[in-house]
């Protein structure tokens, strides 16, 4: 059965939001008032069984009031979230994905939501002895651009205020819910940050399995991150070069084979950028793939470019956190 791939897709999506090509950390050292780090309560098989049977599973990051939770997240995901980088910008040991943690924190009084990444940096430094530095290198990237005939995107309509008892948002932020229509169709819904996402796997039990992805309120920077996770950038960093500042309704299709091992194991692609191919030449990393064709149907494309990329280098990190 291929349902683990769809669940892996959900985890890959959750793991990347809150990340981006910048850093934005402050010189001050904000800290959580209280923080607990424990091995993840759920294992993969149990989480997958819950999701595909219609039980809502809480994974990923969630901030509610002064409570901050990072559920079922690897150390790689925690570091990427803390430093606002994509996995391909992080260079560190391979075992960063070997364990998953549940991190429950309380923000200090008077702190802001914007202070949370800095607080997580401090927590990782204290509990995992994390030490890092940054480097800038010139390398090949895949640039998300507007096609020659212009974008064909629909802007997301403003969300109406919810009233008490309104159940339109069936899936809350930080939670994943799946339903199995039959052995060959599995649906998955979630809300990640500003986006509402729905994925459907068709022919789930067959080698020809494909995923139909729909999302609303999608910024182009977020779409670039998704494309990178789905290997549309051929292992390279995918950056937004569209110049589009709105939020849009996105619909894409891809074969399960397009996702490869990235969605299943949630491991980062190689951090070594490929150095072949002329700059500014439109690329076809998927070899005419279903994903690239559906991207072009939106009036978007990928182009090969060379540009400076900031990387976060791990100088030291411990496998196991110190005691709570």
C-alpha positions as CSV (number, residue, x, y, z in Angstrom):
1,X,0.0,0.0,0.0
2,X,1.1,3.5,-0.8
3,X,-0.8,5.4,1.9
4,X,2.4,6.1,3.9
5,X,3.5,8.3,1.0
6,X,0.5,10.6,1.3
7,X,1.0,10.8,5.1
8,X,4.7,11.5,4.4
9,X,3.5,14.3,2.0
10,X,1.6,15.9,4.9
11,X,4.6,15.7,7.2
12,X,6.9,17.2,4.5
13,X,4.4,20.1,4.1
14,X,4.1,20.7,7.8
15,X,7.8,20.5,8.3
16,X,8.7,23.2,5.9
17,X,6.2,26.0,6.8
18,X,7.7,28.8,8.8
19,X,10.9,28.3,6.8
20,X,12.3,30.5,4.1
21,X,15.5,31.7,2.5
22,X,16.2,34.4,5.1
23,X,17.2,34.3,8.8
24,X,15.9,37.3,10.6
25,X,17.1,36.3,14.1
26,X,17.8,39.1,16.5
27,X,21.0,39.7,18.5
28,X,19.1,39.4,21.8
29,X,18.5,36.1,23.4
30,X,14.8,35.6,24.1
31,X,13.9,32.4,26.0
32,X,10.8,30.4,26.8
33,X,9.7,30.7,30.4
34,X,9.2,26.9,30.6
35,X,10.1,24.2,28.1
36,X,9.8,20.4,28.0
37,X,11.5,18.1,25.3
38,X,10.4,14.5,25.2
39,X,10.6,11.7,22.6
40,X,7.5,11.9,20.3
41,X,4.5,10.1,21.8
42,X,3.4,8.8,18.4
43,X,5.3,6.4,16.1
44,X,4.9,6.7,12.3
45,X,2.8,3.6,11.9
46,X,0.3,4.7,14.6
47,X,0.1,8.2,13.2
48,X,-0.5,6.9,9.7
49,X,-3.2,4.5,10.9
50,X,-5.0,7.4,12.8
51,X,-4.8,9.8,9.8
52,X,-6.1,7.3,7.2
53,X,-8.9,6.2,9.5
54,X,-10.3,9.7,10.0
55,X,-8.8,10.4,13.4
56,X,-7.3,13.9,13.6
57,X,-3.6,13.8,14.4
58,X,-1.7,16.8,15.9
59,X,1.7,17.2,14.3
60,X,3.9,20.2,13.5
61,X,4.1,23.6,15.1
62,X,1.2,25.3,16.8
63,X,1.1,28.6,18.7
64,X,-1.9,29.4,20.8
65,X,-1.7,32.2,23.3
66,X,1.4,31.7,25.4
67,X,1.6,28.0,24.6
68,X,4.0,26.9,21.8
69,X,4.1,23.2,20.7
70,X,6.3,21.4,18.2
71,X,4.8,17.9,17.9
72,X,6.5,14.9,16.1
73,X,9.3,17.1,14.7
74,X,12.8,16.0,13.9
75,X,15.9,18.0,15.1
76,X,16.4,19.1,11.5
77,X,12.9,20.5,11.4
78,X,13.3,22.3,14.7
79,X,16.5,23.9,13.6
80,X,15.0,24.9,10.2
81,X,12.1,26.5,12.0
82,X,14.2,28.3,14.6
83,X,16.6,29.8,12.0
84,X,14.0,30.3,9.2
85,X,15.9,28.2,6.6
86,X,14.9,25.5,4.2
87,X,16.4,22.0,4.7
88,X,18.7,22.4,1.6
89,X,20.2,25.4,3.3
90,X,21.1,23.4,6.4
91,X,24.4,21.5,6.5
92,X,24.8,19.1,9.4
93,X,25.0,15.4,10.4
94,X,22.8,12.8,8.7
95,X,21.2,11.7,11.9
96,X,19.3,14.9,12.4
97,X,16.2,13.1,11.1
98,X,16.7,9.9,13.1
99,X,14.6,10.9,16.1
100,X,11.4,12.9,16.6
101,X,10.4,15.0,19.6
102,X,7.4,16.6,21.2
103,X,8.5,20.1,22.5
104,X,6.0,21.9,24.7
105,X,6.8,25.5,25.7
106,X,5.4,28.5,27.5
107,X,6.2,32.0,26.3
108,X,7.5,34.5,28.7
109,X,5.1,37.3,29.8
110,X,5.1,40.2,27.4
111,X,6.7,38.3,24.5
112,X,5.4,38.4,21.0
113,X,4.7,35.7,18.5
114,X,7.6,37.1,16.4
115,X,10.0,36.2,19.3
116,X,9.2,32.5,19.2
117,X,12.0,31.6,16.6
118,X,14.6,33.3,18.8
119,X,13.3,31.5,21.8
120,X,13.6,28.2,20.0
121,X,17.2,29.0,19.0
122,X,18.0,29.6,22.7
123,X,16.3,26.3,23.7
124,X,18.3,24.3,21.0
125,X,21.5,25.9,22.2
126,X,20.8,25.1,25.8
127,X,19.4,21.6,25.5
128,X,21.1,20.2,22.4
129,X,24.3,22.4,22.7
130,X,23.6,23.6,19.1
131,X,26.3,25.9,17.7
132,X,26.0,27.3,14.1
133,X,27.5,29.8,11.7
134,X,26.4,31.1,8.3
135,X,28.1,31.0,5.0
136,X,27.2,32.6,1.6
137,X,28.0,30.6,-1.5
138,X,27.1,31.2,-5.2
139,X,25.2,28.2,-6.6
140,X,22.6,27.1,-9.0
141,X,19.0,27.4,-8.0
142,X,15.7,26.7,-9.6
143,X,13.8,30.0,-9.8
144,X,10.0,30.0,-9.8
145,X,9.0,32.5,-12.6
146,X,6.0,33.7,-14.5
147,X,5.7,32.0,-17.9
148,X,6.0,33.9,-21.1
149,X,2.2,34.1,-21.5
150,X,1.6,35.5,-18.0
151,X,0.3,34.0,-14.8
152,X,-3.1,32.3,-14.8
153,X,-3.7,32.4,-11.0
154,X,-6.9,33.0,-9.1
155,X,-6.5,35.2,-6.0
156,X,-7.9,33.7,-2.8
157,X,-11.1,35.4,-1.8
158,X,-11.0,37.2,1.7
159,X,-12.1,34.8,4.4
160,X,-15.3,35.7,6.1
161,X,-15.4,36.1,9.9
162,X,-16.4,32.9,11.6
163,X,-19.4,32.8,13.9
164,X,-19.7,30.6,17.0
165,X,-20.4,27.0,16.0
166,X,-19.0,27.5,12.5
167,X,-17.4,24.3,11.3
168,X,-16.1,25.4,7.9
169,X,-12.5,24.9,9.1
170,X,-12.7,21.2,9.8
171,X,-9.0,20.9,10.2
172,X,-7.3,23.3,12.6
173,X,-3.8,24.6,12.3
174,X,-1.2,22.0,13.4
175,X,-3.6,19.1,12.9
176,X,-4.0,16.5,10.0
177,X,-7.1,14.6,9.2
178,X,-7.5,11.9,6.6
179,X,-10.3,9.8,5.2
180,X,-10.1,6.7,3.1
181,X,-12.9,6.6,0.4
182,X,-11.8,3.1,-0.7
183,X,-8.5,1.1,-1.0
184,X,-7.4,3.3,-3.9
185,X,-8.5,6.8,-2.8
186,X,-7.3,8.6,0.3
187,X,-8.0,12.2,1.2
188,X,-6.0,14.4,3.6
189,X,-6.8,17.8,5.0
190,X,-4.8,20.3,7.1
191,X,-4.3,23.9,7.9
192,X,-0.7,25.1,7.9
193,X,-0.1,28.6,8.9
194,X,-2.0,30.8,6.5
195,X,-2.8,28.0,4.1
196,X,-5.7,25.5,3.9
197,X,-4.5,22.3,2.2
198,X,-6.3,19.3,0.7
199,X,-4.5,16.3,-0.9
200,X,-6.0,13.3,-2.6
201,X,-4.1,10.2,-3.5
202,X,-5.6,8.2,-6.4
203,X,-4.8,4.6,-7.3
204,X,-3.1,4.4,-3.9
205,X,-2.5,0.6,-4.2
206,X,-1.0,0.8,-7.7
207,X,2.4,1.8,-9.1
208,X,0.6,4.5,-11.1
209,X,-0.5,6.3,-7.9
210,X,-0.8,10.1,-8.2
211,X,-1.5,13.0,-5.8
212,X,-3.9,15.9,-6.5
213,X,-3.0,18.9,-4.3
214,X,-5.2,21.9,-3.7
215,X,-4.4,24.8,-1.4
216,X,-5.9,28.3,-0.8
217,X,-4.2,31.5,0.4
218,X,-0.8,30.4,-1.0
219,X,2.0,32.9,-1.3
220,X,4.5,32.3,-4.1
221,X,7.4,31.9,-1.6
222,X,5.4,29.0,0.0
223,X,4.7,27.4,-3.4
224,X,8.5,27.6,-4.1
225,X,9.2,25.7,-0.9
226,X,6.6,23.0,-1.8
227,X,8.1,22.6,-5.2
228,X,11.5,22.1,-3.7
229,X,10.1,19.5,-1.3
230,X,8.6,17.6,-4.2
231,X,11.9,17.6,-6.0
232,X,10.7,19.9,-8.8
233,X,14.0,21.7,-8.4
234,X,16.0,18.6,-9.0
235,X,17.6,18.7,-5.5
236,X,18.3,22.5,-5.7
237,X,16.9,25.3,-3.7
238,X,13.7,26.7,-5.3
239,X,13.3,30.4,-4.9
240,X,10.4,32.7,-5.7
241,X,11.3,35.1,-8.6
242,X,7.7,35.7,-9.8
243,X,7.3,39.2,-8.3
244,X,3.7,38.2,-7.4
245,X,2.8,39.4,-3.9
246,X,-0.8,38.1,-3.7
247,X,-2.1,34.9,-2.2
248,X,-3.7,32.4,-4.6
249,X,-5.7,29.2,-5.0
250,X,-3.3,26.5,-6.3
251,X,-4.1,23.1,-7.8
252,X,-1.3,20.7,-8.8
253,X,-1.0,17.1,-9.8
254,X,2.1,14.8,-9.5
255,X,2.9,11.1,-9.6
256,X,4.0,9.5,-6.4
257,X,7.3,8.8,-8.0
258,X,7.9,12.6,-8.3
259,X,7.9,12.8,-4.5
260,X,10.6,10.1,-4.2
261,X,12.0,9.3,-0.8
262,X,11.8,13.0,0.4
263,X,8.1,12.8,1.4
264,X,8.4,9.4,3.0
265,X,11.5,9.9,5.1
266,X,11.2,13.7,5.4
267,X,14.9,14.0,4.8
268,X,16.5,17.0,3.1
269,X,17.8,16.7,-0.4
270,X,21.5,16.9,-0.9
271,X,23.0,20.2,0.4
272,X,25.5,20.1,-2.5
273,X,24.1,22.2,-5.3
274,X,24.5,21.0,-8.8
275,X,26.8,23.2,-10.9
276,X,25.7,22.3,-14.4
277,X,23.5,24.1,-17.0
278,X,23.6,27.6,-18.3
279,X,22.0,30.4,-16.3
280,X,18.7,31.9,-17.3
281,X,17.7,28.9,-19.4
282,X,14.3,27.4,-18.7
283,X,14.8,24.0,-17.1
284,X,12.6,20.9,-17.0
285,X,13.8,19.1,-13.9
286,X,10.9,16.7,-14.0
287,X,11.5,15.7,-17.6
288,X,8.1,16.8,-18.7
289,X,6.5,15.6,-15.5
290,X,2.9,15.8,-14.5
291,X,3.9,18.3,-11.8
292,X,5.7,20.6,-14.2
293,X,2.9,20.5,-16.7
294,X,0.3,21.4,-14.0
295,X,2.6,24.2,-12.9
296,X,2.7,25.6,-16.4
297,X,-1.0,25.4,-16.6
298,X,-1.0,28.1,-13.9
299,X,1.2,30.3,-16.1
300,X,4.3,29.5,-14.0
301,X,7.6,27.8,-14.8
302,X,11.1,27.0,-13.4
303,X,14.3,28.6,-14.6
304,X,17.9,27.7,-13.9
305,X,19.8,30.6,-12.3
306,X,22.9,31.2,-10.3
307,X,22.7,33.4,-7.2
308,X,24.2,33.8,-3.7
309,X,22.6,31.4,-1.2
310,X,22.9,31.7,2.6
311,X,23.7,28.3,4.3
312,X,23.4,27.5,8.0
313,X,26.4,25.3,9.1
314,X,26.1,23.2,12.2
315,X,29.4,23.4,14.2
316,X,28.2,21.2,17.0
317,X,25.0,19.5,18.2
318,X,24.1,16.7,20.6
319,X,21.8,13.8,19.7
320,X,20.0,13.8,23.0
321,X,18.8,16.8,24.9
322,X,19.7,17.5,28.5
323,X,17.1,16.7,31.1
324,X,14.0,18.8,31.5
